[in-house]
Amino acid sequence: MTVIPDDVIIEKAKQSLTRPDDFGWWGRDEMFVTWGFAGINLRLNAGDILEESNFHVITNDLMNKYPDDFQIVGCNHWAWGSMDQLTVRVLNGEVNHDDIHIEDVTAAFAALLEWHDALADYPVADEMDFSEREYESIHKWTMDELNRLDDCVHIDTSLEEMASDIITFVHDSRGWCADEEPPTEDEIYEFAFEHGLCKFDEVDFWVDWCESKRKTIVWNHYTNLGGKKQEIPGQLQMEFK
């Protein structure tokens, strides 16, 4: 990890201790005296998974190492809304902010700057944590979308248990090169088609869907229900391909 020069640490300490303009504070008296904002924030309800991951990884790391020197406070901003912000004990004691020396600055604040330096080089604090949160978010979206699609009765309801398979299927079809994002409705229908989860009493819907996708249909397709062949009265022998 890069060694941060003393003059940079002192300058950052002064910035952290500077009270923002038009800012109301009704918290601890030490704020902007020996404590300041850490620059590690989480906008609530913003849905930014990377921001959420970084906030939790960094705050957990710093608060475990320096439990008396960090605190999370809730704030409101006219443009960003509600947010959690990490605060840090910047100075070991009260001193003139124009005459701060390196020995006045806490080890906790120096550790905080190391995190900022690391994020400047690479914006993800923990790849595994970020990936897990991203997957969980996509999985939840997929389950919510499947519940919505059930109202359309075009897909076998057992599909609800296969959200993880849908995510894998979509990424395979995208070549694993696309940005992480939830499956689209059409990709979910594609999965249902490829895995025999089409409702056969919804034949008109699937015929139209297949024609729009230029897929060949032959109705001797096996469903996921024990490999039992579905008989559709009045229909030609056709099979999905």
C-alpha positions as CSV (number, residue, x, y, z in Angstrom):
1,M,0.0,0.0,0.0
2,T,1.3,3.5,-0.9
3,V,2.8,5.5,2.0
4,I,0.8,8.7,2.3
5,P,3.1,11.8,2.9
6,D,2.6,13.7,6.1
7,D,1.7,16.9,4.4
8,V,-1.1,15.2,2.6
9,I,-2.5,13.6,5.8
10,I,-2.5,17.0,7.5
11,E,-4.2,18.7,4.5
12,K,-6.9,16.0,4.5
13,A,-7.3,16.3,8.2
14,K,-8.1,20.0,7.8
15,Q,-10.6,19.2,5.1
16,S,-12.4,16.7,7.2
17,L,-12.6,19.1,10.1
18,T,-14.1,21.9,8.0
19,R,-17.8,22.3,8.5
20,P,-19.7,22.4,5.2
21,D,-21.6,25.6,4.3
22,D,-25.3,25.8,5.2
23,F,-24.9,22.6,7.2
24,G,-27.0,22.0,10.3
25,W,-25.4,19.8,13.0
26,W,-27.1,18.7,16.3
27,G,-24.8,15.8,17.2
28,R,-21.8,15.5,19.3
29,D,-19.9,18.6,20.3
30,E,-16.5,17.2,19.1
31,M,-17.7,17.3,15.5
32,F,-15.6,19.7,13.4
33,V,-13.3,20.2,16.5
34,T,-11.6,16.8,16.8
35,W,-14.0,14.7,14.7
36,G,-15.0,15.1,11.0
37,F,-16.6,13.3,8.1
38,A,-14.7,10.4,6.6
39,G,-16.0,10.7,3.0
40,I,-17.4,7.2,3.2
41,N,-21.2,7.5,2.5
42,L,-24.2,5.4,1.7
43,R,-27.2,6.9,0.0
44,L,-30.2,5.1,1.4
45,N,-32.6,3.6,-1.2
46,A,-30.3,4.6,-4.1
47,G,-29.9,1.0,-5.2
48,D,-26.2,1.4,-5.9
49,I,-24.7,-2.0,-5.1
50,L,-21.1,-0.9,-5.4
51,E,-21.6,2.0,-3.0
52,E,-23.4,-0.3,-0.6
53,S,-20.6,-2.9,-0.8
54,N,-17.8,-0.4,-0.3
55,F,-19.6,1.3,2.6
56,H,-20.1,-1.9,4.5
57,V,-16.7,-3.4,3.8
58,I,-14.8,-0.2,4.7
59,T,-16.9,0.7,7.8
60,N,-16.7,-2.9,9.1
61,D,-12.9,-2.9,8.6
62,L,-12.2,0.5,10.2
63,M,-14.8,0.2,13.1
64,N,-13.4,-3.3,14.0
65,K,-9.8,-1.9,14.1
66,Y,-10.7,1.4,15.7
67,P,-14.0,1.0,17.6
68,D,-13.6,4.2,19.5
69,D,-12.6,6.4,16.5
70,F,-15.5,5.8,14.0
71,Q,-19.2,6.3,14.1
72,I,-22.0,6.1,11.5
73,V,-24.5,9.0,11.6
74,G,-27.6,9.6,9.6
75,C,-27.9,12.8,7.5
76,N,-30.2,14.4,5.0
77,H,-29.2,16.2,1.8
78,W,-31.6,18.3,-0.3
79,A,-30.4,16.6,-3.5
80,W,-29.3,13.1,-2.4
81,G,-31.9,12.5,0.3
82,S,-31.2,10.4,3.4
83,M,-27.8,8.8,3.8
84,D,-25.5,7.2,6.3
85,Q,-22.1,8.9,6.7
86,L,-19.0,7.6,8.5
87,T,-17.4,10.0,10.9
88,V,-13.9,9.8,12.2
89,R,-11.9,11.1,15.2
90,V,-9.3,13.1,13.2
91,L,-7.3,14.6,16.1
92,N,-6.0,13.2,19.3
93,G,-7.0,16.4,21.1
94,E,-8.1,20.0,20.5
95,V,-5.5,22.0,18.6
96,N,-5.6,25.1,16.3
97,H,-6.6,23.7,12.9
98,D,-4.2,26.1,11.3
99,D,-1.3,24.5,13.2
100,I,-1.9,20.7,13.0
101,H,1.2,18.5,13.2
102,I,1.4,14.9,12.1
103,E,1.5,13.7,15.7
104,D,-1.9,15.4,16.3
105,V,-3.6,13.1,13.8
106,T,-5.0,9.8,14.9
107,A,-3.9,6.4,13.5
108,A,-7.6,5.9,12.6
109,F,-7.6,8.8,10.3
110,A,-4.4,7.6,8.6
111,A,-6.0,4.2,8.1
112,L,-9.1,5.9,6.5
113,L,-6.8,7.7,4.0
114,E,-5.3,4.4,3.0
115,W,-8.8,3.2,2.1
116,H,-9.4,6.3,0.0
117,D,-6.0,5.8,-1.7
118,A,-6.9,2.1,-2.5
119,L,-10.3,3.1,-4.0
120,A,-8.5,5.7,-6.1
121,D,-6.5,2.9,-7.7
122,Y,-9.4,0.4,-7.9
123,P,-13.0,1.4,-7.0
124,V,-14.1,-2.0,-5.5
125,A,-13.2,-2.5,-1.9
126,D,-13.9,-6.2,-1.9
127,E,-14.6,-8.2,-5.1
128,M,-16.3,-11.1,-3.3
129,D,-18.6,-8.9,-1.2
130,F,-19.5,-6.9,-4.3
131,S,-20.2,-10.0,-6.4
132,E,-22.3,-11.6,-3.7
133,R,-24.4,-8.5,-3.3
134,E,-24.8,-8.1,-7.0
135,Y,-25.9,-11.7,-7.5
136,E,-28.4,-11.4,-4.6
137,S,-29.9,-8.2,-6.1
138,I,-30.2,-9.9,-9.6
139,H,-31.7,-13.0,-7.9
140,K,-34.3,-10.9,-6.1
141,W,-35.2,-9.0,-9.3
142,T,-35.6,-12.3,-11.1
143,M,-37.8,-13.8,-8.5
144,D,-40.0,-10.7,-8.4
145,E,-40.3,-10.8,-12.2
146,L,-41.2,-14.5,-12.2
147,N,-43.9,-13.8,-9.7
148,R,-45.2,-11.0,-12.1
149,L,-44.9,-13.3,-15.1
150,D,-47.0,-16.0,-13.3
151,D,-50.0,-13.7,-13.8
152,C,-49.5,-14.1,-17.5
153,V,-49.8,-17.9,-17.1
154,H,-47.5,-18.6,-20.1
155,I,-44.8,-20.2,-18.0
156,D,-44.9,-23.2,-15.7
157,T,-45.1,-22.0,-12.1
158,S,-42.3,-24.4,-11.1
159,L,-40.0,-21.9,-12.8
160,E,-40.1,-19.9,-9.6
161,E,-37.6,-22.3,-8.1
162,M,-35.1,-21.8,-10.9
163,A,-34.0,-18.2,-10.6
164,S,-30.4,-19.1,-10.2
165,D,-30.6,-21.3,-13.4
166,I,-32.2,-18.4,-15.3
167,I,-29.3,-16.0,-14.3
168,T,-26.7,-18.6,-15.5
169,F,-28.6,-19.1,-18.7
170,V,-28.8,-15.4,-19.4
171,H,-25.1,-14.9,-18.8
172,D,-24.3,-17.8,-21.0
173,S,-26.4,-16.4,-23.8
174,R,-24.7,-13.0,-23.3
175,G,-21.3,-14.6,-23.5
176,W,-20.5,-13.5,-19.9
177,C,-19.3,-10.2,-21.3
178,A,-22.2,-8.0,-20.6
179,D,-22.5,-5.9,-17.5
180,E,-24.3,-7.6,-14.6
181,E,-28.0,-6.8,-14.9
182,P,-31.2,-8.6,-14.3
183,P,-32.6,-10.9,-17.0
184,T,-35.1,-9.2,-19.3
185,E,-38.7,-10.5,-19.7
186,D,-37.8,-11.8,-23.1
187,E,-34.7,-13.7,-21.7
188,I,-36.9,-15.3,-19.1
189,Y,-39.3,-16.5,-21.9
190,E,-36.3,-17.7,-23.8
191,F,-35.2,-19.8,-20.8
192,A,-38.8,-21.2,-20.4
193,F,-38.8,-22.2,-24.1
194,E,-35.3,-23.8,-24.0
195,H,-36.1,-25.8,-20.8
196,G,-39.6,-27.0,-21.7
197,L,-41.4,-24.8,-19.2
198,C,-44.0,-23.5,-21.6
199,K,-47.6,-23.9,-20.6
200,F,-49.1,-26.0,-23.3
201,D,-52.6,-24.6,-22.8
202,E,-51.0,-21.3,-23.9
203,V,-50.1,-22.7,-27.3
204,D,-51.3,-19.6,-29.2
205,F,-49.0,-17.3,-27.2
206,W,-45.9,-19.6,-27.7
207,V,-46.6,-20.0,-31.4
208,D,-46.7,-16.3,-31.8
209,W,-43.6,-15.9,-29.7
210,C,-41.7,-18.5,-31.7
211,E,-42.7,-16.9,-35.0
212,S,-41.4,-13.5,-33.7
213,K,-38.1,-15.2,-32.8
214,R,-37.9,-17.3,-36.0
215,K,-37.8,-20.5,-34.1
216,T,-39.0,-23.8,-35.4
217,I,-41.8,-25.5,-33.4
218,V,-42.8,-29.1,-33.3
219,W,-45.3,-30.1,-30.6
220,N,-43.8,-33.5,-29.4
221,H,-41.8,-31.6,-26.8
222,Y,-41.3,-33.0,-23.3
223,T,-42.0,-30.8,-20.3
224,N,-40.2,-30.7,-17.0
225,L,-43.1,-32.7,-15.3
226,G,-41.6,-36.1,-15.3
227,G,-40.9,-36.2,-19.0
228,K,-44.6,-36.7,-19.7
229,K,-45.5,-35.9,-23.3
230,Q,-48.2,-33.2,-23.6
231,E,-51.2,-33.9,-26.0
232,I,-52.8,-30.8,-27.5
233,P,-56.1,-31.6,-29.2
234,G,-56.5,-30.4,-32.7
235,Q,-52.8,-29.4,-33.1
236,L,-50.3,-30.8,-35.5
237,Q,-47.3,-32.8,-34.3
238,M,-44.7,-30.1,-33.6
239,E,-41.5,-29.9,-31.5
240,F,-39.7,-26.9,-30.0
241,K,-36.2,-26.4,-31.5
